[in-house]
Structure formats: structure tokens, C-alpha cells
Amino acid sequence: TAFRKVGIVPVNRNVIMPEMMAPSKDTSYRVFTPVIPSTPVQIVSDLLTDAIQPQIACSHKTQVSHDKFPHQGIDISPVKGQTAKAKAKEPQVKTDYELKLEETLEIERARLLKAKGQAMQLQAAVVLQQVYCGRLQGQLQVKEKKKNKNDGGKLDKNLPFLLTSDAFLEHVQQKEENTEATRKAREQRKDRKLDYDKEMVEWEKAEAERKLRNGERDKELKTAKEVWQREKKDVKAKGGKIKDWKETHPEPKQSDPEFKHEPTIKKPKRCTKKAEDSGEQSGEEFDLDVSSEEEE
């Protein structure tokens, strides 16, 4: 549960019951800046931080048993129950008014005890949050330090001074080849970008001219349809057969070769297939360091 998170279990389990402990999920992934704690809470937080300090510095290879937790004595002031003593010293209730006062007093005492338990829960939550935030801050600092570390990717502290291993030399050669291929691919993409900008200017110009020509063909089609309609009316006015006349004078259509729109010019692509394939083989996928965990 919550105290198992930090590896410390209080001595007196009757003081802090399981239902009074902070839920473990609040100390596992919810991290926020707590309010300024009181002095007893700060003292307990410092004690817990000092107690778990050796566990943070231990090696990753050390196996820790989660079945048995180390016990450490912590002085916690018990809940002072004076109800029994007060009842022993109280005089015998005689009047109804005194009975009502006694009932009101018991209700108020129960409310105060409940408030005290809630305060202890909040104090325990603040202590656990401080301990967890301290551990999380240390882990983040170590992670950032490893991330910013850059030793060239060729040497490892566990390697000998004279590096003559065939596997290591092949690893170095492969890394250099991959780095050179990445550099060439980057230059190709850069040159391709310049060519792409020029091709886009030419494409936009050709596309605008194509749209103008298609617009002229639409106007010609409209004019041809108007002429065809006038000729049709003339034939009809003279008493000719429209059906026979349509066979020799078909109606102009958009699909006719002289009125058909020019197809859209293919838009140039930003990167060629070869450049994309080269870009996928990035040098970031290769790790020269023998201990790849430090680079990650």
C-alpha cells in the first residue's frame, strides 16, 4: 500500500489503520506541488527520505525481496482517548437538560475525532508525496544527465584502452558508413527541395495557362451551341425535318475534341522515391556505443 511504496512500516498499526492511509495511486502517478507542510510533517518526511536514500543508490543488479519489508521504528503520538476517564469522573446525569448536553458533547467529540483522523490522513499523504516527488526528481535528473551526455558514440568506460577487437572495428566501420550515407541523403533532400521549388513555379504557371485554354474552349462551346440553336430554329421555320437535320448537324458537346478540356498537369513531388528510401535509413537507428542503454 502507501507505506510499502517507501519501504517503511510504522510500529504501532493501531494508530494508523489501513483505511487511514493514502491510496497508492495518489503516490504513484499524481505529482503536484504540495502546500507548505507543518513542522512534524516535515520532520517525518526528512526521516523517510534519509531512510530510503541507500535504496536509491543501490545497483540495478541487486535483487530486492518485496515479500519482507524492513521495519524501522517511528515515534508516533497515539490518539489520546479520554472518553473512558471522562465518563468515570462525570457525575451521574439527573436532568433532561444534562442528558441533552451529554448527547451533544458526544456528537461533538465524535466529530473532532473524525476530523483528527482526516488530518492524519492528509499529513500521511503529504509525507508520501514529498518522498515520492524527491525520488522522482532524482530519477529525472539522472535521466536528463544521461540524455545530454555525448561522448562521440565510440568509447565506453568498460572497454580496454587498446581497442583491437574485430567486432568493435566492424561496428565502427558500419557506423561511419551509415553516417556518410545519412549525410549524402540529407544533401540530396536539400538539393531536391531547391529543384522542387523551381518545378512548383513552372507547374503553377503551366496550370494557370491550362485553365485559361479550358476557359476559352468553354466560351467556344457556348458560342457553338448558340449558333446551333439558331440554325435549328431556321430549319424548323422553313418546315424542314429536325431529326434529319440533326443527323448531319449534331449538337456541340463538351466531349468533342475541339471543346474537350485539357487534363490536369501532374504536380511535382517533394521527394523522389530514392530520396525517401535514403531518408528512412537514418543514422539515429545505429548505436555505436557497446552499452546502448546509456544512449537511450
SEPARO-950261 format. One record per residue (C-alpha): residue number from 1; residue in one letter; x, y, z. Coordinates in Angstrom, 2 decimals, decimal comma. Layout:
% SEPARO-950261
+------+------+---------+---------+---------+
| resi | resn |      c1 |      c2 |      c3 |
+------+------+---------+---------+---------+
|  NUM |    a |       X |       Y |       Z |
...
+------+------+---------+---------+---------+
% end
This chain:
% SEPARO-950261
+------+------+---------+---------+---------+
| resi | resn |      c1 |      c2 |      c3 |
+------+------+---------+---------+---------+
|    1 |    t |    0,00 |    0,00 |    0,00 |
|    2 |    a |    1,09 |    3,56 |    0,62 |
|    3 |    f |    3,81 |    2,89 |    3,21 |
|    4 |    r |    5,08 |   -0,09 |    1,23 |
|    5 |    k |    5,78 |    2,41 |   -1,56 |
|    6 |    v |    8,62 |    3,90 |    0,50 |
|    7 |    g |    9,61 |    0,65 |    2,23 |
|    8 |    i |    8,78 |    1,78 |    5,80 |
|    9 |    v |    6,04 |    0,39 |    8,02 |
|   10 |    p |    5,03 |    2,21 |   11,25 |
|   11 |    v |    5,48 |    0,38 |   14,53 |
|   12 |    n |    2,05 |    0,98 |   16,00 |
|   13 |    r |   -0,52 |   -0,23 |   13,47 |
|   14 |    n |   -3,38 |    0,71 |   15,80 |
|   15 |    v |   -2,58 |    4,40 |   15,36 |
|   16 |    i |   -2,62 |    4,49 |   11,55 |
|   17 |    m |   -5,12 |    1,97 |   10,25 |
|   18 |    p |   -5,21 |    0,76 |    6,60 |
|   19 |    e |   -8,30 |    2,83 |    5,88 |
|   20 |    m |   -6,46 |    5,93 |    7,14 |
|   21 |    m |   -3,55 |    5,54 |    4,71 |
|   22 |    a |   -3,29 |    7,49 |    1,50 |
|   23 |    p |   -4,28 |    5,50 |   -1,60 |
|   24 |    s |   -1,32 |    4,16 |   -3,51 |
|   25 |    k |   -2,47 |    5,61 |   -6,84 |
|   26 |    d |   -2,14 |    9,13 |   -5,45 |
|   27 |    t |    1,54 |    8,47 |   -4,77 |
|   28 |    s |    2,27 |    6,54 |   -7,95 |
|   29 |    y |    1,43 |    8,85 |  -10,82 |
|   30 |    r |   -0,12 |   12,06 |   -9,47 |
|   31 |    v |    2,65 |   14,57 |   -8,88 |
|   32 |    f |    1,92 |   18,13 |   -7,92 |
|   33 |    t |    3,44 |   20,83 |   -5,77 |
|   34 |    p |    2,03 |   20,32 |   -2,25 |
|   35 |    v |    1,29 |   23,05 |    0,23 |
|   36 |    i |    3,92 |   24,04 |    2,78 |
|   37 |    p |    3,73 |   21,24 |    5,39 |
|   38 |    s |    3,81 |   21,72 |    9,13 |
|   39 |    t |    6,93 |   21,08 |   11,20 |
|   40 |    p |    6,05 |   17,50 |   12,33 |
|   41 |    v |    5,19 |   16,53 |    8,77 |
|   42 |    q |    8,49 |   17,96 |    7,53 |
|   43 |    i |   10,41 |   16,02 |   10,20 |
|   44 |    v |    8,74 |   12,73 |    9,25 |
|   45 |    s |    9,34 |   13,46 |    5,57 |
|   46 |    d |   13,05 |   14,05 |    6,20 |
|   47 |    l |   13,29 |   10,82 |    8,20 |
|   48 |    l |   11,68 |    8,82 |    5,40 |
|   49 |    t |   13,91 |   10,46 |    2,80 |
|   50 |    d |   17,04 |    9,60 |    4,79 |
|   51 |    a |   15,80 |    6,05 |    5,31 |
|   52 |    i |   15,25 |    5,30 |    1,62 |
|   53 |    q |   18,41 |    7,05 |    0,43 |
|   54 |    p |   20,54 |    3,85 |    0,34 |
|   55 |    q |   17,87 |    2,13 |   -1,77 |
|   56 |    i |   18,14 |    4,80 |   -4,48 |
|   57 |    a |   21,93 |    4,48 |   -4,74 |
|   58 |    c |   21,96 |    0,67 |   -4,93 |
|   59 |    s |   22,90 |   -1,16 |   -8,12 |
|   60 |    h |   20,27 |   -2,31 |  -10,61 |
|   61 |    k |   21,60 |   -5,85 |  -10,39 |
|   62 |    t |   20,77 |   -6,11 |   -6,67 |
|   63 |    q |   17,68 |   -8,19 |   -6,18 |
|   64 |    v |   15,27 |   -6,75 |   -3,60 |
|   65 |    s |   12,72 |   -9,01 |   -1,97 |
|   66 |    h |    9,25 |   -7,50 |   -1,93 |
|   67 |    d |    7,84 |  -10,11 |    0,45 |
|   68 |    k |    9,54 |   -8,76 |    3,59 |
|   69 |    f |    9,86 |   -5,03 |    4,17 |
|   70 |    p |   12,46 |   -3,52 |    6,51 |
|   71 |    h |   10,94 |   -2,23 |    9,72 |
|   72 |    q |   12,06 |    1,00 |   11,32 |
|   73 |    g |   10,67 |    2,42 |   14,50 |
|   74 |    i |    8,98 |    5,80 |   14,22 |
|   75 |    d |    7,61 |    7,60 |   17,23 |
|   76 |    i |    4,02 |    8,50 |   16,51 |
|   77 |    s |    1,91 |   10,08 |   19,18 |
|   78 |    p |   -1,14 |    7,88 |   19,77 |
|   79 |    v |   -4,64 |    9,17 |   19,74 |
|   80 |    k |   -5,33 |   10,35 |   23,24 |
|   81 |    g |   -8,59 |    8,81 |   24,24 |
|   82 |    q |  -10,01 |   10,43 |   27,33 |
|   83 |    t |  -13,56 |    9,27 |   26,87 |
|   84 |    a |  -13,34 |    6,48 |   29,43 |
|   85 |    k |  -11,67 |    8,67 |   32,07 |
|   86 |    a |  -14,13 |   11,45 |   31,48 |
|   87 |    k |  -17,04 |    9,07 |   31,90 |
|   88 |    a |  -15,57 |    7,72 |   35,15 |
|   89 |    k |  -15,21 |   11,20 |   36,62 |
|   90 |    e |  -18,53 |   12,53 |   35,37 |
|   91 |    p |  -21,28 |   12,84 |   37,92 |
|   92 |    q |  -24,49 |   10,99 |   37,45 |
|   93 |    v |  -26,80 |   12,72 |   34,98 |
|   94 |    k |  -30,06 |   13,62 |   36,62 |
|   95 |    t |  -31,98 |   16,09 |   34,44 |
|   96 |    d |  -33,16 |   16,01 |   30,83 |
|   97 |    y |  -31,18 |   19,13 |   30,06 |
|   98 |    e |  -27,98 |   17,45 |   31,23 |
|   99 |    l |  -28,81 |   14,42 |   29,06 |
|  100 |    k |  -29,16 |   16,65 |   26,01 |
|  101 |    l |  -25,87 |   18,35 |   26,83 |
|  102 |    e |  -24,17 |   14,97 |   27,20 |
|  103 |    e |  -25,54 |   13,79 |   23,86 |
|  104 |    t |  -24,40 |   17,00 |   22,17 |
|  105 |    l |  -20,96 |   16,60 |   23,75 |
|  106 |    e |  -20,63 |   13,04 |   22,46 |
|  107 |    i |  -21,59 |   14,13 |   18,94 |
|  108 |    e |  -19,05 |   16,95 |   19,02 |
|  109 |    r |  -16,35 |   14,61 |   20,40 |
|  110 |    a |  -17,02 |   12,11 |   17,58 |
|  111 |    r |  -16,82 |   14,89 |   15,02 |
|  112 |    l |  -13,49 |   16,05 |   16,40 |
|  113 |    l |  -12,10 |   12,51 |   16,38 |
|  114 |    k |  -13,16 |   12,11 |   12,77 |
|  115 |    a |  -11,55 |   15,43 |   11,87 |
|  116 |    k |   -8,36 |   14,34 |   13,62 |
|  117 |    g |   -8,31 |   11,12 |   11,61 |
|  118 |    q |   -8,79 |   13,05 |    8,38 |
|  119 |    a |   -5,96 |   15,40 |    9,35 |
|  120 |    m |   -3,69 |   12,39 |    9,93 |
|  121 |    q |   -4,63 |   11,04 |    6,51 |
|  122 |    l |   -3,74 |   14,35 |    4,88 |
|  123 |    q |   -0,43 |   14,50 |    6,77 |
|  124 |    a |    0,43 |   10,96 |    5,69 |
|  125 |    a |   -0,45 |   11,83 |    2,08 |
|  126 |    v |    1,76 |   14,93 |    2,20 |
|  127 |    v |    4,67 |   12,91 |    3,63 |
|  128 |    l |    4,38 |   10,22 |    0,96 |
|  129 |    q |    4,03 |   12,82 |   -1,78 |
|  130 |    q |    7,18 |   14,59 |   -0,65 |
|  131 |    v |    9,15 |   11,33 |   -0,57 |
|  132 |    y |    7,85 |   10,27 |   -3,97 |
|  133 |    c |    8,50 |   13,68 |   -5,54 |
|  134 |    g |   12,05 |   13,59 |   -4,18 |
|  135 |    r |   12,72 |   10,19 |   -5,71 |
|  136 |    l |   11,11 |   11,21 |   -8,98 |
|  137 |    q |   13,18 |   14,38 |   -9,14 |
|  138 |    g |   16,38 |   12,39 |   -8,65 |
|  139 |    q |   15,42 |    9,92 |  -11,38 |
|  140 |    l |   14,62 |   12,74 |  -13,81 |
|  141 |    q |   17,94 |   14,43 |  -13,11 |
|  142 |    v |   19,83 |   11,20 |  -13,79 |
|  143 |    k |   17,84 |   10,63 |  -16,99 |
|  144 |    e |   18,49 |   14,17 |  -18,27 |
|  145 |    k |   22,18 |   13,83 |  -17,45 |
|  146 |    k |   22,42 |   10,59 |  -19,44 |
|  147 |    k |   20,44 |   12,09 |  -22,32 |
|  148 |    n |   22,69 |   15,14 |  -22,61 |
|  149 |    k |   25,84 |   13,04 |  -22,40 |
|  150 |    n |   27,66 |   12,93 |  -25,73 |
|  151 |    d |   30,98 |   11,10 |  -25,89 |
|  152 |    g |   31,07 |   10,64 |  -29,67 |
|  153 |    g |   29,45 |    7,22 |  -29,54 |
|  154 |    k |   32,73 |    5,33 |  -29,93 |
|  155 |    l |   34,10 |    4,64 |  -26,45 |
|  156 |    d |   32,65 |    3,02 |  -23,38 |
|  157 |    k |   34,02 |    3,18 |  -19,86 |
|  158 |    n |   34,02 |   -0,64 |  -19,64 |
|  159 |    l |   36,22 |   -1,09 |  -22,74 |
|  160 |    p |   40,01 |   -1,58 |  -22,58 |
|  161 |    f |   42,43 |    1,20 |  -23,50 |
|  162 |    l |   43,63 |   -0,55 |  -26,67 |
|  163 |    l |   40,67 |   -1,34 |  -28,91 |
|  164 |    t |   41,66 |   -4,06 |  -31,39 |
|  165 |    s |   38,58 |   -6,27 |  -31,28 |
|  166 |    d |   37,34 |   -7,23 |  -34,75 |
|  167 |    a |   33,72 |   -6,88 |  -33,68 |
|  168 |    f |   34,35 |   -3,37 |  -32,38 |
|  169 |    l |   36,23 |   -2,31 |  -35,53 |
|  170 |    e |   33,42 |   -3,64 |  -37,73 |
|  171 |    h |   30,96 |   -1,77 |  -35,56 |
|  172 |    v |   32,92 |    1,46 |  -36,01 |
|  173 |    q |   33,20 |    0,97 |  -39,77 |
|  174 |    q |   29,47 |    0,29 |  -40,09 |
|  175 |    k |   28,69 |    3,39 |  -38,05 |
|  176 |    e |   30,90 |    5,56 |  -40,26 |
|  177 |    e |   29,30 |    4,17 |  -43,42 |
|  178 |    n |   25,84 |    4,82 |  -42,06 |
|  179 |    t |   26,81 |    8,34 |  -41,03 |
|  180 |    e |   28,16 |    9,07 |  -44,52 |
|  181 |    a |   25,02 |    7,66 |  -46,13 |
|  182 |    t |   22,89 |    9,83 |  -43,87 |
|  183 |    r |   24,90 |   12,92 |  -44,81 |
|  184 |    k |   24,52 |   12,22 |  -48,53 |
|  185 |    a |   20,81 |   11,60 |  -48,14 |
|  186 |    r |   20,46 |   14,91 |  -46,31 |
|  187 |    e |   22,28 |   16,73 |  -49,11 |
|  188 |    q |   20,09 |   15,02 |  -51,71 |
|  189 |    r |   16,96 |   16,12 |  -49,89 |
|  190 |    k |   18,30 |   19,65 |  -49,68 |
|  191 |    d |   19,07 |   19,75 |  -53,42 |
|  192 |    r |   15,72 |   18,17 |  -54,16 |
|  193 |    k |   13,97 |   20,89 |  -52,18 |
|  194 |    l |   15,57 |   23,57 |  -54,37 |
|  195 |    d |   14,58 |   21,72 |  -57,55 |
|  196 |    y |   11,10 |   21,19 |  -56,15 |
|  197 |    d |   10,61 |   24,92 |  -55,60 |
|  198 |    k |   11,57 |   25,63 |  -59,22 |
|  199 |    e |    9,32 |   22,85 |  -60,53 |
|  200 |    m |    6,43 |   24,18 |  -58,47 |
|  201 |    v |    6,80 |   27,64 |  -60,03 |
|  202 |    e |    6,78 |   26,15 |  -63,53 |
|  203 |    w |    3,86 |   23,87 |  -62,66 |
|  204 |    e |    1,75 |   26,73 |  -61,32 |
|  205 |    k |    2,44 |   28,74 |  -64,47 |
|  206 |    a |    1,55 |   25,82 |  -66,78 |
|  207 |    e |   -1,57 |   25,06 |  -64,72 |
|  208 |    a |   -2,75 |   28,66 |  -64,99 |
|  209 |    e |   -2,27 |   28,60 |  -68,78 |
|  210 |    r |   -4,16 |   25,30 |  -68,99 |
|  211 |    k |   -7,10 |   26,77 |  -67,09 |
|  212 |    l |   -7,15 |   29,77 |  -69,45 |
|  213 |    r |   -7,23 |   27,49 |  -72,51 |
|  214 |    n |  -10,04 |   25,44 |  -70,98 |
|  215 |    g |  -11,94 |   28,65 |  -70,31 |
|  216 |    e |  -11,57 |   29,66 |  -73,98 |
|  217 |    r |  -12,88 |   26,26 |  -75,05 |
|  218 |    d |  -15,91 |   26,71 |  -72,77 |
|  219 |    k |  -16,64 |   30,04 |  -74,46 |
|  220 |    e |  -16,28 |   28,46 |  -77,91 |
|  221 |    l |  -18,63 |   25,65 |  -76,87 |
|  222 |    k |  -21,21 |   28,15 |  -75,64 |
|  223 |    t |  -20,98 |   30,12 |  -78,91 |
|  224 |    a |  -21,27 |   26,94 |  -80,99 |
|  225 |    k |  -24,39 |   25,89 |  -79,07 |
|  226 |    e |  -26,00 |   29,30 |  -79,67 |
|  227 |    v |  -25,26 |   29,07 |  -83,43 |
|  228 |    w |  -26,62 |   25,52 |  -83,50 |
|  229 |    q |  -29,84 |   26,63 |  -81,77 |
|  230 |    r |  -30,34 |   29,48 |  -84,30 |
|  231 |    e |  -29,80 |   27,12 |  -87,23 |
|  232 |    k |  -32,27 |   24,68 |  -85,68 |
|  233 |    k |  -34,91 |   27,41 |  -85,43 |
|  234 |    d |  -34,32 |   28,40 |  -89,06 |
|  235 |    v |  -34,78 |   24,81 |  -90,25 |
|  236 |    k |  -37,92 |   24,50 |  -88,16 |
|  237 |    a |  -39,28 |   27,78 |  -89,53 |
|  238 |    k |  -38,71 |   26,60 |  -93,12 |
|  239 |    g |  -40,62 |   23,37 |  -92,37 |
|  240 |    g |  -37,66 |   21,05 |  -92,55 |
|  241 |    k |  -37,32 |   17,83 |  -90,55 |
|  242 |    i |  -35,34 |   18,43 |  -87,38 |
|  243 |    k |  -34,48 |   14,74 |  -87,00 |
|  244 |    d |  -32,86 |   14,50 |  -90,41 |
|  245 |    w |  -31,12 |   17,82 |  -89,89 |
|  246 |    k |  -29,63 |   16,66 |  -86,53 |
|  247 |    e |  -28,07 |   13,65 |  -88,24 |
|  248 |    t |  -25,99 |   15,95 |  -90,43 |
|  249 |    h |  -25,62 |   18,73 |  -87,83 |
|  250 |    p |  -25,03 |   17,15 |  -84,37 |
|  251 |    e |  -25,29 |   19,33 |  -81,29 |
|  252 |    p |  -21,91 |   20,53 |  -79,94 |
|  253 |    k |  -20,84 |   18,71 |  -76,75 |
|  254 |    q |  -18,12 |   19,03 |  -74,15 |
|  255 |    s |  -16,71 |   15,66 |  -75,17 |
|  256 |    d |  -15,95 |   16,86 |  -78,71 |
|  257 |    p |  -12,19 |   17,06 |  -79,40 |
|  258 |    e |  -12,28 |   20,79 |  -80,15 |
|  259 |    f |  -14,15 |   21,55 |  -76,90 |
|  260 |    k |  -12,71 |   18,93 |  -74,56 |
|  261 |    h |  -10,75 |   20,19 |  -71,54 |
|  262 |    e |   -7,04 |   19,54 |  -71,29 |
|  263 |    p |   -6,15 |   17,10 |  -68,48 |
|  264 |    t |   -4,60 |   18,33 |  -65,26 |
|  265 |    i |   -0,83 |   18,56 |  -65,30 |
|  266 |    k |    0,77 |   16,20 |  -62,81 |
|  267 |    k |    2,00 |   18,05 |  -59,74 |
|  268 |    p |    5,70 |   17,54 |  -58,91 |
|  269 |    k |    6,51 |   15,56 |  -55,79 |
|  270 |    r |    8,56 |   16,95 |  -52,97 |
|  271 |    c |   10,93 |   13,96 |  -52,67 |
|  272 |    t |   11,74 |   11,19 |  -55,08 |
|  273 |    k |   11,41 |    7,55 |  -54,12 |
|  274 |    k |   15,17 |    7,17 |  -53,87 |
|  275 |    a |   15,49 |   10,13 |  -51,53 |
|  276 |    e |   12,67 |    8,82 |  -49,33 |
|  277 |    d |   14,36 |    5,43 |  -49,09 |
|  278 |    s |   17,61 |    7,11 |  -48,15 |
|  279 |    g |   15,85 |    9,24 |  -45,58 |
|  280 |    e |   14,34 |    6,21 |  -43,89 |
|  281 |    q |   17,83 |    4,83 |  -43,27 |
|  282 |    s |   18,67 |    7,47 |  -40,71 |
|  283 |    g |   21,85 |    7,37 |  -38,69 |
|  284 |    e |   19,84 |    7,65 |  -35,50 |
|  285 |    e |   18,89 |    3,99 |  -35,84 |
|  286 |    f |   22,50 |    2,89 |  -35,33 |
|  287 |    d |   24,22 |    2,96 |  -31,98 |
|  288 |    l |   27,99 |    2,71 |  -31,89 |
|  289 |    d |   28,29 |    2,53 |  -28,13 |
|  290 |    v |   28,59 |   -1,02 |  -26,83 |
|  291 |    s |   26,35 |   -0,18 |  -23,85 |
|  292 |    s |   23,30 |    1,07 |  -25,72 |
|  293 |    e |   21,37 |    1,60 |  -22,50 |
|  294 |    e |   23,30 |    4,80 |  -21,74 |
|  295 |    e |   22,41 |    6,32 |  -25,11 |
|  296 |    e |   18,74 |    5,51 |  -24,59 |
+------+------+---------+---------+---------+
% end
